[in-house]
């Protein structure tokens, strides 16, 4: 990625990955971080992840439960969670409505 600012209009993304009730849209990726918009269908889990780095998750719509190690955090629209990525973690939608959240991770390891 160049050092120039990167602007994406609504609906644009660099890459899209969809599988089993989950949609991940890569918005920005540099040598140091990546930003993803994730959508997760009702009653759907992501797989467990564990890798180097840090992550920040911000709920845009709906509600998710985010497991980090042995703790679970219930996040609603407008709420944020930060954690070290070397602890196992996953997102879960335990509601009847689709949820949408932004994830920023450093270093870029997801997509």
TIGUTOR-452062 format. One line per 8 residues: number of its first residue (from 1); for each residue x, y, z of N, C-alpha, C. Coordinates in Angstrom, 1 decimal, padded with zeros to 4 digits, always signed. Layout:
<rs>
NUM> X Y Z X Y Z X Y Z; ...
</rs>
This chain:
<rs>
1> +000.8 -001.2 +000.0 +000.0 +000.0 +000.0 +000.9 +001.2 +000.0; +000.6 +002.2 -000.8 +001.3 +003.4 -000.9 +001.0 +004.2 +000.4; +001.8 +005.3 +000.6 +001.6 +006.2 +001.7 +000.4 +007.2 +001.6; -000.1 +007.2 +000.4 -001.2 +008.2 +000.1 -002.5 +007.7 +000.9; -003.3 +008.7 +001.3 -004.6 +008.3 +001.9 -005.4 +007.4 +001.0; -006.2 +006.6 +001.6 -007.1 +005.6 +000.8 -008.5 +005.9 +001.2; -009.3 +006.2 +000.2 -010.7 +006.6 +000.4 -011.6 +005.5 -000.3; -012.5 +004.9 +000.4 -013.5 +004.0 -000.1 -014.9 +004.5 +000.0
9> -015.6 +004.5 -001.0 -017.0 +004.9 -001.0 -017.9 +003.8 -000.4; -019.1 +004.2 +000.0 -020.0 +003.2 +000.6 -020.2 +002.0 -000.4; -020.1 +000.8 +000.1 -020.3 -000.4 -000.7 -019.0 -000.9 -001.4; -017.9 -000.1 -001.3 -016.6 -000.6 -001.9 -015.8 -001.4 -000.8; -015.0 -002.2 -001.3 -014.1 -003.0 -000.4 -012.9 -003.5 -001.3; -011.8 -003.9 -000.7 -010.7 -004.4 -001.4 -010.9 -005.9 -001.7; -011.5 -006.6 -000.8 -011.7 -008.0 -001.0 -012.9 -008.5 -000.2; -013.6 -009.5 -000.7 -014.8 -010.0 +000.1 -014.7 -011.5 +000.2
17> -015.0 -012.0 +001.4 -015.0 -013.5 +001.7 -016.3 -013.8 +002.4; -017.0 -014.8 +001.8 -018.2 -015.2 +002.4 -018.2 -016.7 +002.6; -018.7 -017.1 +003.9 -018.8 -018.6 +004.1 -019.7 -018.8 +005.3; -020.6 -019.7 +005.2 -021.4 -020.2 +006.3 -022.0 -019.2 +007.2; -022.7 -018.2 +006.7 -023.3 -017.2 +007.5 -022.5 -016.0 +008.0; -021.3 -016.0 +007.4 -020.3 -014.9 +007.7 -019.8 -014.2 +006.4; -019.8 -012.9 +006.5 -019.3 -012.1 +005.4 -018.2 -011.2 +005.9; -017.0 -011.2 +005.4 -015.9 -010.4 +005.8 -015.5 -009.5 +004.6
25> -015.5 -008.2 +004.8 -015.1 -007.3 +003.7 -013.8 -006.6 +004.1; -012.8 -006.8 +003.4 -011.5 -006.1 +003.7 -011.6 -004.7 +003.2; -011.4 -003.8 +004.1 -011.5 -002.4 +003.8 -010.2 -001.7 +003.5; -009.2 -002.0 +004.4 -007.9 -001.4 +004.3 -006.9 -002.4 +004.8; -005.8 -002.5 +004.1 -004.7 -003.4 +004.5 -003.4 -002.7 +004.2; -002.5 -002.5 +005.2 -001.2 -002.0 +005.0 -000.2 -002.9 +005.6; +001.0 -002.5 +005.7 +002.1 -003.3 +006.3 +001.9 -003.5 +007.8; +001.0 -002.6 +008.4 +000.9 -002.6 +009.9 -000.5 -002.9 +010.4
33> -001.5 -002.8 +009.6 -002.9 -003.1 +010.1 -003.8 -003.4 +009.0; -004.9 -004.0 +009.4 -006.0 -004.2 +008.4 -007.3 -003.9 +009.1; -008.3 -003.4 +008.3 -009.6 -003.1 +008.8 -010.6 -003.9 +008.0; -011.5 -004.5 +008.7 -012.5 -005.4 +008.1 -013.9 -005.1 +008.7; -014.9 -005.1 +007.8 -016.3 -005.0 +008.2 -016.8 -006.4 +008.1; -017.3 -006.9 +009.2 -017.8 -008.3 +009.3 -019.3 -008.3 +009.5; -020.0 -009.2 +008.9 -021.4 -009.4 +009.1 -021.6 -010.9 +009.5; -022.4 -011.1 +010.5 -022.6 -012.4 +011.0 -024.0 -012.7 +011.2
41> -024.5 -013.8 +010.5 -025.9 -014.1 +010.6 -026.4 -014.6 +012.0; -027.7 -014.5 +012.2 -028.2 -015.0 +013.5 -027.7 -016.4 +013.8; -027.4 -016.6 +015.1 -027.0 -018.0 +015.6 -025.8 -018.6 +014.8; -024.8 -017.7 +014.5 -023.6 -018.2 +013.8 -022.4 -017.8 +014.6; -021.4 -018.7 +014.6 -020.1 -018.4 +015.2 -019.0 -018.3 +014.2; -018.0 -017.5 +014.5 -016.7 -017.6 +013.7 -015.9 -018.7 +014.3; -014.9 -019.1 +013.6 -014.0 -020.1 +014.1 -013.1 -019.5 +015.2; -012.4 -020.3 +016.0 -011.5 -019.7 +017.0 -010.2 -019.3 +016.2
49> -009.7 -018.1 +016.7 -008.5 -017.6 +016.1 -007.5 -017.4 +017.2; -006.2 -017.5 +016.9 -005.1 -017.2 +017.8 -003.9 -016.9 +017.0; -003.3 -015.7 +017.2 -002.2 -015.2 +016.3 -001.5 -014.1 +017.0; -000.4 -013.6 +016.5 +000.2 -012.4 +017.1 -000.6 -011.1 +016.9; -000.4 -010.2 +017.7 -000.9 -008.8 +017.5 -002.0 -008.4 +018.5; -002.8 -007.4 +018.0 -003.9 -006.8 +018.8 -005.1 -006.6 +017.9; -006.3 -006.6 +018.5 -007.5 -006.3 +017.7 -008.4 -005.4 +018.5; -009.2 -004.7 +017.7 -010.2 -003.8 +018.2 -011.5 -004.1 +017.4
57> -012.6 -004.3 +018.1 -013.9 -004.6 +017.5 -014.9 -003.6 +017.9; -015.6 -003.0 +017.0 -016.6 -002.0 +017.2 -017.9 -002.4 +016.6; -019.0 -002.5 +017.3 -020.3 -003.0 +016.8 -021.0 -001.8 +016.1; -021.3 -002.1 +014.8 -022.0 -001.1 +014.0 -023.5 -001.2 +014.0; -023.9 -002.5 +014.0 -025.4 -002.8 +014.1 -025.6 -004.1 +014.8; -026.6 -004.2 +015.6 -026.9 -005.4 +016.3 -026.2 -005.7 +017.6; -025.9 -006.9 +017.8 -025.3 -007.4 +019.0 -024.4 -008.6 +018.8; -023.3 -008.7 +019.3 -022.4 -009.9 +019.2 -021.9 -010.3 +020.6
65> -021.6 -011.5 +020.7 -020.9 -012.0 +021.9 -019.5 -012.3 +021.4; -018.5 -011.8 +022.1 -017.1 -012.0 +021.7 -016.4 -012.7 +022.8; -015.9 -013.9 +022.4 -015.1 -014.7 +023.4 -013.6 -014.5 +023.3; -013.0 -014.1 +024.4 -011.5 -014.0 +024.4 -011.0 -014.8 +025.6; -010.3 -015.9 +025.3 -009.9 -016.8 +026.3 -011.2 -017.5 +026.9; -011.2 -017.4 +028.3 -012.4 -018.0 +029.0 -013.5 -017.0 +029.3; -013.3 -015.7 +028.8 -014.3 -014.7 +029.1 -015.1 -014.4 +027.9; -016.4 -014.1 +028.1 -017.3 -013.6 +027.0 -017.8 -012.2 +027.3
73> -017.8 -011.4 +026.2 -018.2 -010.0 +026.3 -019.4 -009.8 +025.4; -020.5 -009.3 +025.9 -021.7 -009.0 +025.1 -021.6 -007.5 +024.6; -021.4 -007.3 +023.3 -021.3 -006.0 +022.7 -022.5 -005.6 +022.0; -023.0 -004.4 +022.2 -024.2 -003.9 +021.5 -023.7 -002.7 +020.6; -024.6 -002.2 +019.8 -024.3 -001.2 +018.8 -023.6 +000.0 +019.6; -022.4 +000.4 +019.0 -021.7 +001.5 +019.6 -020.7 +001.1 +020.7; -020.6 -000.2 +021.0 -019.6 -000.6 +022.0 -018.4 -001.2 +021.3; -017.3 -001.2 +022.1 -016.0 -001.6 +021.6 -015.3 -002.5 +022.5
81> -014.5 -003.4 +021.9 -013.7 -004.4 +022.7 -012.3 -004.4 +022.1; -011.2 -004.3 +022.9 -009.8 -004.5 +022.5 -009.3 -005.7 +023.2; -008.4 -006.4 +022.5 -007.7 -007.6 +023.1 -006.4 -007.9 +022.4; -005.5 -008.6 +023.1 -004.4 -009.2 +022.5 -004.8 -010.4 +021.6; -004.2 -010.5 +020.5 -004.7 -011.6 +019.6 -004.0 -013.0 +019.9; -003.0 -013.0 +020.8 -002.4 -014.3 +021.1 -003.2 -015.1 +022.1; -004.4 -014.6 +022.5 -005.3 -015.3 +023.3 -006.4 -015.8 +022.3; -006.9 -017.1 +022.5 -007.9 -017.6 +021.5 -009.1 -016.7 +021.6
89> -009.8 -016.4 +020.4 -010.9 -015.5 +020.4 -011.8 -015.9 +019.2; -013.1 -015.5 +019.3 -014.0 -015.7 +018.3 -015.2 -014.8 +018.5; -016.0 -014.5 +017.4 -017.2 -013.8 +017.4 -018.4 -014.7 +017.3; -019.5 -014.4 +018.0 -020.7 -015.2 +018.0 -021.9 -014.3 +017.9; -022.8 -014.6 +017.1 -024.1 -013.9 +017.1 -025.1 -014.9 +017.7; -025.6 -014.6 +018.9 -026.5 -015.4 +019.6 -027.9 -014.9 +019.5; -028.1 -013.9 +018.7 -029.5 -013.2 +018.6 -030.2 -013.7 +017.3; -031.4 -013.2 +017.1 -032.2 -013.5 +015.9 -032.0 -012.5 +014.8
97> -031.1 -011.6 +014.9 -030.9 -010.6 +013.9 -029.4 -010.5 +013.5; -029.2 -010.2 +012.2 -027.8 -010.1 +011.7 -027.1 -009.0 +012.5; -025.8 -009.2 +012.7 -024.9 -008.2 +013.4 -023.8 -007.8 +012.4; -023.4 -006.6 +012.6 -022.3 -006.0 +011.7 -021.3 -005.3 +012.7; -020.0 -005.6 +012.5 -019.0 -005.0 +013.3 -017.7 -004.7 +012.5; -017.0 -003.7 +013.0 -015.7 -003.4 +012.4 -014.6 -004.0 +013.2; -013.6 -004.6 +012.6 -012.4 -005.1 +013.3 -011.2 -004.5 +012.7; -010.3 -003.9 +013.6 -009.0 -003.4 +013.1 -008.0 -004.3 +013.8
105> -007.1 -004.8 +013.1 -006.1 -005.7 +013.7 -004.7 -005.3 +013.2; -003.7 -005.5 +014.1 -002.3 -005.2 +013.8 -001.5 -006.3 +014.4; -000.6 -006.9 +013.7 -000.3 -006.7 +012.3 -001.4 -007.4 +011.4; -001.5 -007.1 +010.1 -002.5 -007.7 +009.3 -002.3 -009.2 +009.1; -003.2 -010.0 +009.6 -003.1 -011.5 +009.6 -004.3 -012.2 +009.1; -005.4 -011.5 +009.0 -006.7 -012.2 +008.7 -007.0 -012.5 +007.3; -006.9 -011.4 +006.4 -007.3 -011.6 +005.0 -006.1 -011.2 +004.1
</rs>
